[in-house]
Amino acid sequence: MTTRTGVGTSIHRNPSEAGREAVQAAMAQAGIDRCDFMMMFATVGYPQEKLVAAVREAGGRAPLIGCSAEGIIVHEQAIEESHALAVMVWQSDELRFIHAMTQGLRDDPYAAGCDTAAKLGAIPADAAALFLFTDGIHVNFDRFRNGFEDTARPERFLPIFGGAAADNWQLTRTYQYCDDQVFSDGVAGAVLCGPAEIVSGISHGCVPIGRERMITRCEGNKVYEIDGKPALEIFKEYLGTDDEENLDQARVHLCFSFRTPDAMADDYEGYIVRFTPAKDESDGSVLLPTELDATSGIPVWMTRRDFQKMYSGAETLNLEIKRQLAGRRPCLVAHFDCAGRGRMMFREEEKNRLISRLQMGIDHDVPWLGFYTYGEIGPIRQSNFFHNYSAVVACIVT
C-alpha cells in the first residue's frame, strides 16, 4: 500500500502558466502522472477563478480544497509576493479525503459548522483529521466548531488543522476554494481517513506589554469597551495614531492576549493571542476571530511579537515534532503560520531563520506545504482551538 505526495510552486504571473507549472512540479516530486486529491494556496494578485481552473485542469480535475494566502511556505522558501502559488498532489491506495464547502460564515457561524458536517456526512471511524480553511475576515471559529462538532459527533476526537484565508494584508476579502468553486465568507474542508497518524505541535512568540486591562463590554466575538473606553481608543493609545489607514497598518503589530486556561497550561504558552481582523469606527469596537465567554469583566493584555521568543518557540516545536516522529518519515508536512510572522514584521533574513529552524532535520524530499494565514487552527489536548501569531505544524505519518 502506497501514498505518494508532492508539492510544486510557481510565481508566474499568468494564472494558466502558474497552475500548470505548480502542478507539474508537484507531480514530478511525487513521481506520478495523475492524482486523487489536491490542496492549493495562492496570493491574491492572481484572478482567483482563472487560477483555480488552471490547477484543476492540470491536475486532471482531481478534487481540490484550499484558500487565498498572504504567502506560501515550502521547503527553504517563504514567498510573500502578489503572485505566488503552492499546490500539493496526493495519490494513495490506503488514505482518502472526503471534502466539502459551505458559506454564510459571517451571519451564522454555528449553522455553517452544522452545514459543513452535514455535507461531509458521517465521520468514518478511521478519520485521522479535518483540514479546514476558513474566511479570514468573517470567522467566529468557536461557534463554527461547536456547530460542526454538535452535528458530526465523531466516534472519537477529530483534530482540526488549518488556517484562515488571507489577502496580502488588504483585510477586505479572502477566498476559499473547493473543486471549481471560488468563494468568500465560507469554509472548505477535507477529512483525511485511513491508517494515518498526525504528529503535530503549536508555538507562538508574543509578550504582553503594559498592565492588565479589563474588557468592560463585549458581545460574542465583538469587543466594545476596555476599561470603560471604546476598544479602538485603547488601540490608538498604544499605537500612537488616529489616522484610519495608519491604524490599520499599525494594528497588525498589536494584539490581545488572554490568560491560558488552567486545563491548557501544561501544553501551551502563558497567553492565548488574538488578532483583530476588523474594526468598526462607528461604535469604536473591534472584532476577534473567537468567542468571549462573558459580556464583561474579562482580563486582557495588549501584546506584541518578539523575535527571540518566536525563534525559541520554533526550536522547541521542531524538537517536539522530531521527538514524536521518532525517526519515521512523514508523507506530508502541513504548516500554517501567521502572516504577522512574515515580512510585515520581520526582515527577510529573520523570517527565513524562523522557517529554517522549524524545518531543521526534516528530510528535504518530504513534501512541505504551508501558507501565511490570518489565523491558525490546531488542537491542544482533546480540544480544537483557533490561534493567532502562531505556527501550527502537522505531519501525516503512514
Phi and psi in degrees as a GROMACS rama.xvg file:
@    title "Ramachandran Plot"
@    xaxis  label "Phi"
@    yaxis  label "Psi"
@TYPE xy
-138.132  141.359  THR-2
-123.708  126.104  THR-3
-120.473  132.496  ARG-4
-135.473  155.704  THR-5
-154.454  153.307  GLY-6
-126.567  132.997  VAL-7
-130.815  155.314  GLY-8
-131.433  164.761  THR-9
-155.581  146.443  SER-10
-120.466  15.2934  ILE-11
-62.5922  136.825  HIS-12
-79.9228  -19.0039  ARG-13
-81.9031  122.451  ASN-14
-62.6564  -35.6704  PRO-15
-66.056  -44.3923  SER-16
-67.1193  -41.0643  GLU-17
-61.9521  -47.2027  ALA-18
-60.569  -45.073  GLY-19
-64.505  -45.6029  ARG-20
-62.6867  -45.4478  GLU-21
-66.5192  -43.1729  ALA-22
-66.5409  -42.2447  VAL-23
-62.0754  -40.7638  GLN-24
-65.498  -39.7364  ALA-25
-65.8529  -43.3234  ALA-26
-61.6915  -39.815  MET-27
-64.084  -42.8771  ALA-28
-64.2073  -39.0256  GLN-29
-74.6984  -20.0639  ALA-30
72.1115  37.2412  GLY-31
-132.417  163.965  ILE-32
-119.954  2.57437  ASP-33
-150.205  157.044  ARG-34
-134.539  162.341  CYS-35
-96.2837  -21.2184  ASP-36
-160.137  151.404  PHE-37
-137.038  152.414  MET-38
-133.172  139.222  MET-39
-143.851  148.639  MET-40
-133.646  140.557  PHE-41
-150.573  149.355  ALA-42
-80.6197  166.771  THR-43
-92.3099  9.85776  VAL-44
-67.6938  -24.47  GLY-45
-78.7565  148.804  TYR-46
-67.3352  111.294  PRO-47
-61.0809  -42.427  GLN-48
-62.5732  -42.3995  GLU-49
-66.2363  -37.8038  LYS-50
-66.9557  -47.4838  LEU-51
-61.3187  -41.2577  VAL-52
-60.799  -39.1572  ALA-53
-67.2914  -41.4159  ALA-54
-64.541  -44.312  VAL-55
-60.3279  -43.1079  ARG-56
-64.9035  -45.8852  GLU-57
-66.7002  -28.6259  ALA-58
-91.4567  15.4222  GLY-59
68.4254  24.8447  GLY-60
61.6951  31.8928  ARG-61
-65.9274  151.115  ALA-62
-52.6995  147.132  PRO-63
-147.319  141.359  LEU-64
-135.057  163.303  ILE-65
165.621  -164.373  GLY-66
-166.439  169.994  CYS-67
-75.6843  155.998  SER-68
-140.517  159.611  ALA-69
-79.9817  -23.2741  GLU-70
-173.91  166.695  GLY-71
-112.292  152.168  ILE-72
-130.28  123.926  ILE-73
-135.374  -171.301  VAL-74
-60.0059  123.166  HIS-75
60.8735  17.5592  GLU-76
-144.013  134.635  GLN-77
-133.195  105.347  ALA-78
-104.836  115.741  ILE-79
-116.97  75.3651  GLU-80
-123.269  168.956  GLU-81
-64.5587  -27.6103  SER-82
-126.397  101.532  HIS-83
-151.167  132.995  ALA-84
-135.301  136.242  LEU-85
-128.228  134.428  ALA-86
-129.18  134.866  VAL-87
-109.734  132.1  MET-88
-111.652  149.625  VAL-89
-140.495  129.519  TRP-90
-136.121  127.768  GLN-91
-155.103  143.501  SER-92
-107.217  11.2873  ASP-93
-127.568  -24.9349  GLU-94
-121.257  149.035  LEU-95
-143.225  156.269  ARG-96
-113.521  140.408  PHE-97
-115.796  121.508  ILE-98
-125.236  159.186  HIS-99
-163.248  167.947  ALA-100
-142.544  160.439  MET-101
-153.35  162.56  THR-102
-124.351  -176.108  GLN-103
85.2475  23.0656  GLY-104
-64.8109  -36.0114  LEU-105
-69.4009  -47.1555  ARG-106
-74.4195  -37.5919  ASP-107
-151.954  83.4605  ASP-108
-63.8604  -31.6461  PRO-109
-63.6918  -47.0471  TYR-110
-62.8901  -36.2763  ALA-111
-63.0827  -38.5116  ALA-112
-64.8729  -42.7994  GLY-113
-61.1245  -43.8166  CYS-114
-65.7643  -40.3613  ASP-115
-60.7904  -45.4975  THR-116
-62.2924  -42.1727  ALA-117
-63.304  -40.2145  ALA-118
-70.3893  -33.07  LYS-119
-71.63  -26.3904  LEU-120
82.4531  -174.256  GLY-121
-57.4403  129.059  ALA-122
-71.9875  120.732  ILE-123
-61.8653  154.062  PRO-124
-63.39  -24.7903  ALA-125
-96.8275  17.4486  ASP-126
-63.2442  132.218  ALA-127
-101.403  -34.2857  ALA-128
-170.428  157.733  ALA-129
-109.355  125.27  LEU-130
-98.3745  124.853  PHE-131
-133.739  133.101  LEU-132
-127.389  119.345  PHE-133
-110.909  162.658  THR-134
-56.321  141.167  ASP-135
-91.7151  -13.8112  GLY-136
-98.8246  -44.889  ILE-137
-111.628  78.9531  HIS-138
-136.915  129.316  VAL-139
-120.103  91.2409  ASN-140
-63.518  -39.3674  PHE-141
-59.3579  -45.7542  ASP-142
-67.0763  -40.4433  ARG-143
-59.9882  -49.5283  PHE-144
-58.3245  -43.4359  ARG-145
-61.8847  -42.8577  ASN-146
-63.0698  -42.9064  GLY-147
-63.1807  -50.1862  PHE-148
-70.4077  -34.7103  GLU-149
-64.1936  -31.8097  ASP-150
-89.1411  -43.8567  THR-151
-70.45  -43.1419  ALA-152
44.2348  60.8274  ARG-153
-63.3151  154.705  PRO-154
-62.3317  -32.5269  GLU-155
-138.658  170.129  ARG-156
-55.7494  130.23  PHE-157
-110.587  105.985  LEU-158
-68.1908  144.076  PRO-159
-114.239  128.418  ILE-160
-124.578  143.272  PHE-161
160.04  -153.897  GLY-162
-164.66  167.942  GLY-163
-92.1369  131.931  ALA-164
-59.8716  154.355  ALA-165
-129.598  170.225  ALA-166
-144.23  46.2853  ASP-167
55.8013  40.5247  ASN-168
66.1241  17.2883  TRP-169
-75.4683  -28.2511  GLN-170
53.5134  41.7423  LEU-171
-121.583  -48.5117  THR-172
-153.079  128.467  ARG-173
-113.496  166.157  THR-174
-128.767  142.649  TYR-175
-118.321  151.078  GLN-176
-123.967  137.09  TYR-177
-147.9  111.039  CYS-178
54.3929  -121.667  ASP-179
-86.1026  -6.64245  ASP-180
-88.2821  134.027  GLN-181
-121.681  122.441  VAL-182
-149.359  170.861  PHE-183
-127.716  172.035  SER-184
59.329  38.1905  ASP-185
-151.436  -165.618  GLY-186
-138.207  151.54  VAL-187
-126.822  131.047  ALA-188
-143.497  157.655  GLY-189
-145.335  130.334  ALA-190
-91.3156  125.397  VAL-191
-87.8807  125.658  LEU-192
-123.853  147.763  CYS-193
125.9  -176.659  GLY-194
-77.3727  72.2466  PRO-195
-126.017  149.086  ALA-196
-114.523  139.249  GLU-197
-104.937  116.281  ILE-198
-98.9243  122.534  VAL-199
-143.643  167.43  SER-200
-165.176  161.996  GLY-201
-137.811  142.68  ILE-202
-150.171  143.147  SER-203
-126.9  -175.165  HIS-204
-156.361  59.7732  GLY-205
-120.309  154.08  CYS-206
-130.585  139.202  VAL-207
-67.4928  149.357  PRO-208
-125.657  140.467  ILE-209
75.0597  -165.259  GLY-210
-90.3363  167.978  ARG-211
-65.231  134.181  GLU-212
-110.894  176.155  ARG-213
-132.788  125.396  MET-214
-74.1575  116.774  ILE-215
-102.338  -11.757  THR-216
-156.499  127.525  ARG-217
-156.273  164.181  CYS-218
-149.362  121.613  GLU-219
62.1223  -116.716  GLY-220
-110.505  20.5717  ASN-221
-111.413  124.406  LYS-222
-102.303  118.303  VAL-223
-93.394  -43.9984  TYR-224
-136.588  143.84  GLU-225
-127.053  126.137  ILE-226
52.0063  37.5343  ASP-227
77.2525  4.34717  GLY-228
-114.34  154.968  LYS-229
-54.4613  136.925  PRO-230
-56.8723  -36.626  ALA-231
-64.3258  -32.5285  LEU-232
-62.2599  -39.6824  GLU-233
-64.3671  -42.8271  ILE-234
-57.8572  -44.7129  PHE-235
-64.4605  -33.9574  LYS-236
-60.5804  -44.9898  GLU-237
-74.7708  -36.164  TYR-238
-88.151  -19.527  LEU-239
69.5816  33.4695  GLY-240
-148.122  143.991  THR-241
-108.413  -13.7849  ASP-242
-68.9262  129.511  ASP-243
-62.2386  -44.0584  GLU-244
-65.5688  -44.4523  GLU-245
-65.8544  -33.8374  ASN-246
-63.3553  -42.1849  LEU-247
-60.7983  -40.1188  ASP-248
-70.9772  -42.3192  GLN-249
-71.0123  -29.7732  ALA-250
-60.7252  -24.0946  ARG-251
-62.0607  -29.2984  VAL-252
-89.7053  -2.39739  HIS-253
-132.906  141.486  LEU-254
-146.587  169.186  CYS-255
-85.091  152.917  PHE-256
-139.354  145.766  SER-257
-124.084  148.446  PHE-258
-62.5014  133.807  ARG-259
-63.8336  130.951  THR-260
-58.2361  149.271  PRO-261
-55.8669  -35.7966  ASP-262
-64.8407  -21.3687  ALA-263
-104.601  -6.93137  MET-264
-58.8343  -35.1328  ALA-265
-75.6838  -16.0734  ASP-266
-115.764  4.96278  ASP-267
-146.992  164.853  TYR-268
-76.1585  174.886  GLU-269
-66.3842  -19.2602  GLY-270
-133.647  142.185  TYR-271
-91.622  126.521  ILE-272
-102.306  140.076  VAL-273
-133.72  123.56  ARG-274
-79.2438  159.315  PHE-275
-115.56  93.6637  THR-276
-71.6817  -15.7307  PRO-277
-148.152  155.089  ALA-278
-137.459  163.239  LYS-279
-132.443  104.116  ASP-280
-64.7554  -25.7414  GLU-281
-67.2885  -33.3818  SER-282
-121.969  4.97615  ASP-283
72.2555  21.9016  GLY-284
-98.6039  163.865  SER-285
-129.643  154.233  VAL-286
-108.092  136.054  LEU-287
-105.153  159.184  LEU-288
-84.1567  -0.0217945  PRO-289
-138.36  167.476  THR-290
-73.8446  153.155  GLU-291
-104.163  145.111  LEU-292
-91.3311  12.7618  ASP-293
-154.221  174.409  ALA-294
-102.924  -6.64008  THR-295
-168.629  171.969  SER-296
70.9701  32.8602  GLY-297
-106.225  116.674  ILE-298
-63.8953  140.211  PRO-299
-147.375  148.264  VAL-300
-122.443  144.874  TRP-301
-81.4618  141.941  MET-302
-137.374  144.483  THR-303
-125.216  160.536  ARG-304
-79.9333  149.605  ARG-305
-132.664  119.201  ASP-306
-62.4666  -44.7347  PHE-307
-62.7013  -38.3558  GLN-308
-66.2804  -38.217  LYS-309
-64.6443  -43.4435  MET-310
-65.1422  -43.1144  TYR-311
-62.2454  -40.117  SER-312
-65.6615  -37.74  GLY-313
-64.0163  -39.9826  ALA-314
-63.3951  -46.4811  GLU-315
-62.1267  -43.2079  THR-316
-63.3061  -44.0798  LEU-317
-59.4915  -45.2752  ASN-318
-65.184  -38.0907  LEU-319
-67.6374  -40.8969  GLU-320
-60.929  -46.1214  ILE-321
-66.2775  -34.4703  LYS-322
-62.2238  -44.6628  ARG-323
-68.6853  -36.0233  GLN-324
-66.2302  -34.5376  LEU-325
50.8184  44.4503  ALA-326
87.7724  -7.4891  GLY-327
-76.5364  151.498  ARG-328
-101.036  118.486  ARG-329
-72.112  153.701  PRO-330
-86.7767  -16.2801  CYS-331
-161.335  141.777  LEU-332
-113.815  123.557  VAL-333
-103.927  133.514  ALA-334
-134.71  121.905  HIS-335
-121.842  113.176  PHE-336
-125.397  142.312  ASP-337
-65.0588  135.899  CYS-338
-60.0708  -25.1426  ALA-339
-74.046  -2.35852  GLY-340
-103.585  10.0497  ARG-341
-102.22  -146.953  GLY-342
-74.0268  -14.9363  ARG-343
-58.9781  -31.4995  MET-344
-108.767  -36.1885  MET-345
-121.351  154.351  PHE-346
-65.5935  158.784  ARG-347
-56.0159  -40.5904  GLU-348
-64.5528  -40.7555  GLU-349
-67.4286  -44.6955  GLU-350
-58.171  -45.5306  LYS-351
-66.8003  -32.1295  ASN-352
-62.7076  -41.8573  ARG-353
-61.3527  -47.5282  LEU-354
-63.578  -44.2462  ILE-355
-61.5803  -38.5029  SER-356
-68.1907  -37.0443  ARG-357
-65.2592  -35.4794  LEU-358
-90.1794  -6.74049  GLN-359
-57.1436  129.94  MET-360
85.1874  -4.64942  GLY-361
-92.368  123.706  ILE-362
-51.3847  137.49  ASP-363
-65.5652  -19.7832  HIS-364
-86.6952  0.432958  ASP-365
-82.1919  120.023  VAL-366
-58.7765  132.854  PRO-367
-124.952  118.756  TRP-368
-125.587  123.93  LEU-369
-154.718  172.015  GLY-370
-152.469  158.745  PHE-371
-84.711  124.449  TYR-372
-110.847  172.197  THR-373
-98.7718  14.2434  TYR-374
163.427  144.977  GLY-375
-114.69  149.099  GLU-376
-122.47  129.139  ILE-377
-167.903  154.488  GLY-378
-85.1348  150.852  PRO-379
-125.451  121.541  ILE-380
52.6216  -122.215  ARG-381
-109.346  34.5306  GLN-382
-138.372  143.787  SER-383
-95.2486  133.807  ASN-384
-131.661  156.186  PHE-385
-97.4441  139.243  PHE-386
-128.304  158.808  HIS-387
-132.572  154.633  ASN-388
52.3647  38.0266  TYR-389
-127.152  169.153  SER-390
-121.571  128.385  ALA-391
-116.608  125.479  VAL-392
-122.052  131.153  VAL-393
-132.3  120.322  ALA-394
-104.315  128.663  CYS-395
-93.0776  119.824  ILE-396
-117.488  130.266  VAL-397
